[in-house]
Amino acid sequence: MAPAKIPVVPGEGALYLTNSFVSGTDTGTKIFKATDVAPSEAAVKKAYLAYGVVGTGATTRFSYTVAEPLTVTGPIRAEIWVSCDVAAVYGHGNTAGAELDSSRFWLFKGTTQIGLDERQDAATTCTGPTSIRQIDFETPPVEAEFKKGDVIHLDFLFFISNPPESAAKNVHFLLGSTVHMARVTAMGLPGGGAATPKAVPQLVEEALEGTNATIDHSFENATSDTYRFNWTTETTDFDVLATAKATNGTVHVTAKDGSGNETLNFTLPDATTGDNFTSTMVNTTAGTWVIELAYTDFQGTLDFSLTPYVPPAVGGNATGDGNATENATAASAPDEGGLPGLEIVGAATAIAVAVAVRRRRD
């Protein structure tokens, strides 16, 4: 299974590794350029990396000259791919050190090292050009300011036991293509801009009026706000219906009756009840209720209602004309859409009741 690619974090910028050779030797430090422009080609290019053995400092370096002042913060993450022209073993040349570092990544501000990550996992032997290994690095969090003209160095060291780079062009980075996006990412690097601030959760207080308590919410962007509704009712028995269609997050619903007793406490979506919650409450206390909807990273819609509970008729159909009910709505609930189809069902029921009453009168 191929390793997962480094996720893109809002606000992160990137430097991209190229095969543009500047100077160096197989046994010393090879220097290539880094750029802040993402590659747009599909064709893979190669940059042959320096050969490292125990006790040597042969590295491959990618350098970037800062064009505008930068403040880099957080971990520095490198995402690269390596392959070979002929078979080669990743790891130390001596058996005794084979379990030690397989590769290293340094970050320098000029000559000052400001970040380091070492890989000690066993690397699969490279068998040829189709043997591609993705290797990711991540330094501990850093904070560094760069002035215009400062140089950022990105250094890589790989231990390759056979054959050495000096003997044949062999082990190399895959660079300069959209297929293998070799890059280093961090907050503050070019292209990222400022991090998108996460919205601070708000408490929104509103009032409900009417015989029914009906709340319809819809959120295109994730919210973690809490909505608190005060609702005065003389009813003590209720049917409860709540439906949450969420692409992300949850909503926690609580309610307290006129005496402050908790009458509802549930979360949607829920592993047990799914998207829906239904219940019947009897013998609650009339007065001013408090209903709270606490959202957590919620994207989607919520339809919630408390309606007077009518016990089923005993021994036949109930008689009488019935009473119309008034739906209570939030003073400024976002994107209210209601529960689709309720208007049609309500109209059909009203017609049926009217016809039944007329027949009995005839």
N, C-alpha and C positions, 0 to 999 in steps of 0.2 A: 504494500500500500504506500502510495506517495505521501510524504509529509504534507501537512496542511500549510498553506502559504501564510505568511505573516499578515494578520488582519490590518486593514486600513483604519486608523484611528482619526476621528475628526480633529483637524488642526495640525496633524503631523505633516512635515515636509520630508523630502527625500533627496539623496545624492545617488546618482546612477553610475555604475562602474563601466568603463569602456576598455577597448583593446588598443587605445591610442598610446603607443609606447613612447616614453620620454627618454629613459636611460637605465643602465644597470647591467648586471651579469647574472648568469645562472646560479652562481655560488654566492652572490652578494645580495644587494637589494635591487629588485626590479621595480621601476617606477612607471605607473600608468596614470592617465588622467581620470578624474571623476567629473561629472557634469550635473547640473541641476535640470537638464532637459531629458524627459523620459524618452526612451527609444520608441520608434514608430515602425520599425522594420520587423518582418517575421524571420528573416535569415539570421542564423546564429553565427556569431563571430567568436574567435578564440583569443585568449590572453594567456600565454604559457606562464605558469607560476614558478617561483624559485623553489629549488630543492632544499629541504631541511633535513638535517641529521642531528643526532644527539650532540650537544655541545656547540652547535653553530647558530648563528643568528640570521640565516638567509631568509629573507621575507619578500613578499610581493606587496607593493605599496600603491595605493590610489590616492592622488592628491587633488585638493580643490582649493582654489584661491577665493576667498570671500569677497563678493562684489558689493554687498551692503552689510551693515552691522547686523549681527545675529546674537540672540540669546538662546542657547540650546539647553533644554531641561529634560529630565526624565531619563529612562533607559535608552541606550543607543542599540538599535537592532539591525543586524546585517542578514540579508537573505541572498545566498549564492548557490551556484551549481558548479560541480567539477566533474571532469571526465578524463579520458586518456586516449592516446592513439594506439598504444600497445599495452599489454597487460602490465599492471603495476599494483603493488601492495601498499595501502595506506597504513602508516604506523612506523614506529622506530625501526631502524635497521638492525638493532640488536634485540635478541629474544628477551633478555632480561627487562628491557624497557617497553616491551610491546603493549603492556597494559596501561601505560601512562598516556600523556596527552597525545591525541591524534591531530589536533589543530588548535590554533590560537587566533584571536582577533584583538588588535589594539586600536585605540583611538588617541591621536595626538593633536594637541594645539601647538603648532610649531614643533619644538623639541620636547614639550612637556606632555607626558602621558596622563590622560584624564579618564581613560576607560579600558577595561580588559575583560575578556571572556575566554575561557579555555574549555575545550571539548575533550572528554576522556572516554567517550563511548567507542566501541569497536567499529571501525569503518569497514564496510564490505569491500573486498578486493575488486579493483577495476579490471574488467576483462576486455575492454575495447571501447570504441566510440559510442556504442549504444548503451554502455554502462554509465548512467548518469546518477550522481548522488547530490541531493539537495542538502546543504548544511546551513543551519541558522545559528546565529550568535545573538546574545543579549547581554550588555554590560549592566552593572548596577546603576541606579539613577545618578546622573551627573548634572551639574549646572555650570555652564561656561559661557562667557561673553567673547564674541569675536568682532574685531574691528575690520573695516574695509582693508583688504590687503593681507590679513592674517591667512595662514594656510592650515587646512584641516587634512591630516594624514590618516588614512585607513589602512592598517597593516594586517596582512594575513600570513600565517606560517603553517605549512602542512608538512607532516613527516611522511616521506615516501621511501620505502625501503629498496625498490627496484623498478626500473633503472633510474639512475639520477638524471636530472635535467641536463647536466653537462654532457651526458652520453648521447642523448637523443631528445628531440622535441617530443614531449609526451603529455604529462599531466597538465590540464589547462582549465581555466574558468570558461563557462559559456556565458557570453555577454552580448550586449547590444541588440537584443531582440525583445519583442513583446511576449514571446513564448517563455523565455528565461529572463525574467525581470530582475537582474542582479542589482540590488540597491541597499542603501543604509537609510533607515528612517528614525526620526526623533522629532519631538516638539521643538519648533524654532528653526528647523532646517528649511531651505528655500522651498516655496510652493505650498507650504502648509498654512501660513497665516496664524492668526490667534486661535486658540482652542475655543470651540463652541461652548459657552458656559451652560452648565446644566441648570434648568429652571429650579428655583427654590420653591418647594411645595407651599401652597397657599391654603388658608382656611376661608372658604366662601360661605357666608351666612345669608339665608334667604327665608322667605315665608311662603307657606302654602295655604290656600283657602278652598273651601268647598267640602262637599260630602266625601268625595274620593281624594286620596293622595296619589297623584300621578306624576312621575318624574321620568323624562326622556332625555338621555345624554348621548352625545356622539362626539368622538375625539379622533381626528385624523392624525394628530401628533401625540406622542406618549405624554400622559399627565400623571402627577402624583399628588394632585390637589385633593382636599377634603371638602365636601359640600355638606353643610348642616342646615336642616330645614326645621322650622318651628311650625306646627300645625295644630290648630284647635278643633276638636271634634267632640260631639256628644255621643258618638257611637262607641260600643264596647266590644262588638264581635266583628271580625274582619276575615275576608279572604285575602291572601298574600300571593302575588305573582311577580317574579323577577326573572328576567332573561338577559344574559350578558353574552354578546357575540364579540369576542376579543381576538385580535391578531397578536396581542402581546399584553402581558401584565394581568392584574386581578383588581377586583373591587370588593371591599369588605363592608357589609351592610349591618348596621345596628339600629335599634329603635327602642325608645323608652316611652312608656305611657304617661298619663297625667299625674301618676303618683311617683314617677321616676323609676318604675320597675322595668327591667330590660325584657322586652318582648321578642326581639329579633337579634340574631347574631350569626351571620353566615358569610361565606366568601364565594365569589363566582369569578371565573370558572372553577369548578371543584372536581377533584378526581372521582368523587363518589356520585355527586348529583349532576355533574356535567355543566351545561350552560344555564340550566333552569332551576329555580327554587319555587316551590308552591307549598302553602300551608294554610291552616285555618286557626285563628285565635279567637277565644271566647272569654268573657268575663274580665276583660282588661278594664283599665280605669279611664273614664272620659276626662277631658281637660286638654292641656297643651302638651302635645307629643313633641319629641325631638328625634328626627330621623337623620342619620349620618351615612354618607357614602364616602368611604376612604379609598381613593384610587392609588395603585402602585404601578408605575410605568405602564399605564393602561392605554391601549389603542383599540378602539372599537365602539360598540354601542351598548347602552344599558337601558332597559325598559323596566320600570318598577311601579307597582300599584298596590294600594290598600283600598279595598272596596267593602262596603257593608255586607256582612255575611247574612244570607237568607237561608234559614233551615229548610230542607226539602219538605214538600207538602206530604201530609199523612192521609192516606185513604182517598186520593184523587187529586185533581188539579186545584191549585189555589185560585180563589175568586177575587174580584176587585179590579179596579183600574190600575193600581200600582202607583208609585211616586217616581217622578223624574229625579235623576241625580245630577249633581253639578260636579264636573271634573275639576280638581284643583291642579293648578300648574305652577311651576317655579316662576318667580318674578323675572328671572333672567337666565333660565337654564339653557346651556349651549345647544344649538342645532336640534331643537325639539322636533321629533318626527312622529311620536306616538307609536303604538303597536299596530302594524299594518293589518287592515281588515276589520278592526274592532267596530269602526263606524258602520260598515255594511252589516255585520252580525247584529249590532244594536238595533239598526233600522228594521231588519228582518224580524227580530224578536218583538219589537214594538207593534209591527203590523199583525203578527200572529196573535198577540195578546188582544189587540183591538178587535180582530175578527172573532176570537173566542168569546169575548164579552158580548158583542153584538148578537151572536147566535143564542147565547143564554137569555138575553133580553127578549129575542124574538119568540 
